[in-house]
Amino acid sequence: MDAFMYPYYILKPIGDPPSSPHNHLKIVRATGFIGFEGQIQLALYILQNARSLQSMTIDPLSLRHARSKKDVKNSIHFQIGREMVHKFLDLEKYRDVLTIL
């Protein structure tokens, strides 16, 4: 989910994504996830529509770039991204399947 543009974080409420059930998606790992609006919308869409979802992991560390976890965790994007995840993803509702690294 790496982005090479200026970050666009959510400044307004996000509505529910359209209903379009997926019956076979079981495991999702989103790397490079730093809380951009489109990333949050995609995560919500998957969480609400994947009927067989067993595990969704959101990881700010990109598999594409060789950055250390320490560097990522110290970045402002990581800190804002965690705030966005906690603000817009209902962690209590999805606690059985959602893991934030």
C-alpha positions as CSV (number, residue, x, y, z in Angstrom):
1,M,0.0,0.0,0.0
2,D,3.0,2.3,-0.4
3,A,2.1,5.8,-1.7
4,F,4.4,8.1,-3.5
5,M,2.4,11.3,-3.1
6,Y,1.6,13.8,-0.4
7,P,-0.4,12.0,2.3
8,Y,-4.2,12.6,2.2
9,Y,-5.5,11.8,5.6
10,I,-9.2,11.7,6.6
11,L,-10.6,15.0,7.7
12,K,-14.3,14.0,7.5
13,P,-16.5,11.1,8.6
14,I,-16.4,8.0,6.4
15,G,-19.7,6.4,5.6
16,D,-20.3,2.7,5.3
17,P,-18.8,1.1,2.2
18,P,-21.1,-0.5,-0.3
19,S,-22.3,-4.0,0.5
20,S,-20.8,-6.6,-1.8
21,P,-20.2,-9.9,0.0
22,H,-17.1,-11.9,-0.6
23,N,-17.4,-15.5,0.6
24,H,-13.8,-16.8,0.1
25,L,-11.4,-14.1,1.4
26,K,-9.9,-15.4,4.6
27,I,-6.6,-13.7,5.3
28,V,-5.5,-10.1,4.5
29,R,-2.1,-8.5,5.3
30,A,-1.9,-4.8,4.4
31,T,1.7,-3.6,4.5
32,G,2.8,0.0,4.1
33,F,-0.5,1.0,5.7
34,I,-0.2,4.5,7.2
35,G,-3.9,5.6,7.4
36,F,-4.5,7.4,4.1
37,E,-8.2,7.8,3.3
38,G,-8.2,5.2,0.6
39,Q,-6.4,2.7,2.8
40,I,-9.0,3.1,5.6
41,Q,-11.9,2.8,3.1
42,L,-10.4,-0.4,1.7
43,A,-9.9,-1.9,5.2
44,L,-13.5,-1.0,6.1
45,Y,-14.8,-2.5,2.9
46,I,-12.9,-5.8,3.5
47,L,-13.9,-6.0,7.2
48,Q,-17.5,-5.5,6.4
49,N,-17.8,-7.6,3.3
50,A,-15.5,-10.6,3.7
51,R,-17.8,-13.2,5.2
52,S,-15.1,-15.8,5.8
53,L,-12.4,-13.4,7.0
54,Q,-10.3,-15.1,9.7
55,S,-7.4,-12.6,10.0
56,M,-6.6,-9.1,8.8
57,T,-3.2,-7.6,9.7
58,I,-2.4,-4.0,9.2
59,D,1.4,-3.3,9.1
60,P,2.9,0.1,8.6
61,L,6.2,-1.5,7.6
62,S,6.5,-1.7,3.8
63,L,7.7,-5.0,2.3
64,R,8.9,-3.0,-0.7
65,H,11.3,-0.7,1.0
66,A,14.1,-1.8,3.3
67,R,13.2,0.4,6.3
68,S,13.6,-0.7,9.9
69,K,10.7,-0.9,12.2
70,K,12.4,1.6,14.4
71,D,12.5,4.1,11.5
72,V,8.9,3.6,10.6
73,K,7.6,3.8,14.2
74,N,9.5,7.1,14.7
75,S,8.0,8.7,11.5
76,I,5.2,11.2,11.7
77,H,3.2,9.2,9.1
78,F,3.2,6.1,11.3
79,Q,2.0,8.1,14.3
80,I,-0.8,9.8,12.3
81,G,-1.7,6.5,10.7
82,R,-2.2,4.8,14.0
83,E,-4.4,7.7,15.1
84,M,-6.5,7.2,11.8
85,V,-6.8,3.5,12.4
86,H,-8.0,3.9,16.0
87,K,-10.4,6.7,15.0
88,F,-12.0,5.2,11.9
89,L,-11.8,1.4,12.3
90,D,-13.9,0.0,15.1
91,L,-11.2,-2.0,16.8
92,E,-13.6,-3.4,19.4
93,K,-16.0,-4.6,16.8
94,Y,-13.3,-6.4,14.7
95,R,-11.0,-7.5,17.6
96,D,-11.4,-11.1,16.7
97,V,-9.9,-10.7,13.2
98,L,-8.0,-7.3,13.2
99,T,-4.4,-7.0,14.3
100,I,-2.5,-3.7,14.1
101,L,1.3,-4.0,14.2
